[in-house]
Amino acid sequence: MIDFTGTPKIETEHLILRKFEMTDVQCAFDHWLSDERVADNRINPAHKSVSETIERVSKIVSQYESKEFCYWAIEVKETSELIGEIDLYDFDSATENCEVSYSVGYRWWNQGYGTEALRAVVEFGFRTMNIHKISAAHNTDNPASGKIMRKVGMIHEGVIRHMIRNSKDQYKNCAVYGILQEDYLKLHRNSIEFAEKFR
């Protein structure tokens, strides 16, 4: 059974993963939600106005009361800059599986932040929430995201043709990755104290 604990604060070497706040709206708009380069890898189009971001962040914040809602803002410790988001979603009670997605602002690409955030959330999902399998997907024309998934131990399971249709009305093939709890725990036997941080 999945042990839902909501969206607790998670700290890594360089990052703080925390709940979104309404004061994050302008940074979220400026740093990734309005950027076409980031939006090209997302289903939703880039935001044209801050009002769209206000609506989006309001929706996220309103769901934090639910323990089944796991949605983090990604903040750089050293600078306190908000650089992206990451979430666990589509929880399946029958299989105890879920999916993970993430976005990082263009200015912070290729600096290891995506990998560090994904590694932390995957570990949280397996050690604290007792999730059985975590899956992720990326557009096949965005191989950098696949590198992030492989770095945290995810295995490439195949390609689904025309899996998504983006805001430009283009169909995109997606590479699908996954990692099982049992495989992750075998790879990371030394982090047995991790779950205790959130009890």
N, C-alpha and C positions, 0 to 999 in steps of 0.2 A: 504494500500500500504506500502511495506517495505521502510523504509527511510535509504538508504545505506549511510554510512559515512566513509567507508574504515576501517582502523585499527588504531584507536587512542590509545594513551597511557592510560592505566587504572591502578590506584594504589589501593591496598588493604592494610590491616594492615601489612602484612608481605611480600607482593609481588609487583612487577612491571610487568605488561603485556605490551609489546612493540613490535615494528616491529623487525624482524630479520635484521641483518647486516652481511656482508661477514666476518667480524672479529669474528663472532660467530661460524664459521665452526669447529674449533678444539674442542671447548667445547661441541658442539652438538654431534660430533663424539664420544668424550670420555665419555660423561655423559649419553647418552641413545641410540644414533643411532647405535652404534657398539655392544651394550649389548644384548646378546641372551635372557636374562631374560625379557627384555622389548620387544624385537622383537617377542617373543612368543605370545604376545597379540596384535600384529599388523599384517596386511596383508603383508607388505613388509618385506623382510629379513633384518637381521642385516647387517650394512655396513661393508665390509671387508677392505676398504681403504678410506682414507680421500678424495680421488678424487670423490667418490660417494656422499659424504656429500657436497662437493663443488658444484656439479651439482644440488643437491637437494635445497640447500640454495639459489643458484643463481636463480633457478626457482621461489622460493618463493619471493625473493627480487624484481624480475622483474615484479611481478604482483601487487605490492603495488600502482601503478598508478591508478588501477581500484578501484573505490569506492565500488564495489561489492565484494572485496576481504578482508576477515576478518581472519587474521592469526597472532597469537601472540606468541612471545617468552616469557617464564615464567622465571623471574629472582627474586632471593631472595634479598629483600631490604638490610638486614643487612650485607650480605657477597658479594653482586653483582654477585653471582654464577648463571649461566644459568642452569636451571634444567629440562626444558621440553618445551612443545609446546601445544597450544590449538587453535582450529579454528571452525568457523561456516561455513557451506558449504551446497551444494545441495539446494539452495534457489529455491522454487517453487512459481512462480508469481501467479499461479491460487489459491493456498491455503494460500500463505504467510507463509508457513512452512519451516523449515530447520533442519539440523542436526548439532550436535556438536561432536567433538572427541578431545582427549587429550592423551598425554604421559608424564610421569614424570620419571626421572632417578631413578634407583634402590636405590641409596644411600639416596634418599629423600622420599621413600615410607613410608607410615604410620606416616607421620608427619603433616597431614592436608593440605598440599600444593595443592593437587589435588582438594580437596573440595573447598578451598578458590578461586582457579582459575576458577573452573567451576561455582561457585556461582556468581562471578563477570561478567563472560561472559554471563551467562543466564540473569542476571539483565540488562546488557547492551543491549542484544538482545531484550528484552521485552520493556524496558523503553525508549531506545533511537532509536532502529531500528523499533519498532512496529511490531515485528514478532508475528504471531498468535500461533504457536506451535514449540517447540524445542524437537527433539528426539535424542536418543543416544542408542548405543548397546554395549554389551561386550560379550566376550566368556563366556560360562557358567562355564568354568573351571577357571575363574578369578573373583570370587565373590566379591573381594575387590573393584572392579570398580563399581559394583552394589551398594555397600554401599555408595560410593561417590555420585552416582546419586540420591539415596533416601535422602541423607542428604540435598540436595538442593531442594527437593520437587518433584522430578520426580517420576512417578508412573510406576510400572512394568506392561507392557501391554501384555506380552506373550513371547514365545520362538519360534524362527524360526530355524528349523532344517537345518543344512548344509548351513547356511547363507553365510559363507565365506570359502575360501580355502587358507590356509596359505602357507608360503614359503617352508614348509616341505611337501607340497602336502597333508596335512591333512585337512579334512572338519571339521568345527567347528560349533556347535550350538550356537546361540547368543540369549541372553535375551535382549528384546527391552523395552526401557523406554521412557516416554514422559511427558511433562508438557505444559499446556496451559497458554497463557498470562493472561487470566482472573483469573485463579486459582492462579497464581503466585502473581498477584497484590493484591488479597484478603489476601494472606499470609503476604505480605510485604507492607502494607499501609503507613508505616512510612518513606519510602525512596523516597518520591516524588521529592526531590531535585536532585536525582541521574542524571537524564537525562540532567539537566541544565549544568552539567560539560562538556558536549560534544557539546553544541550548539555554 
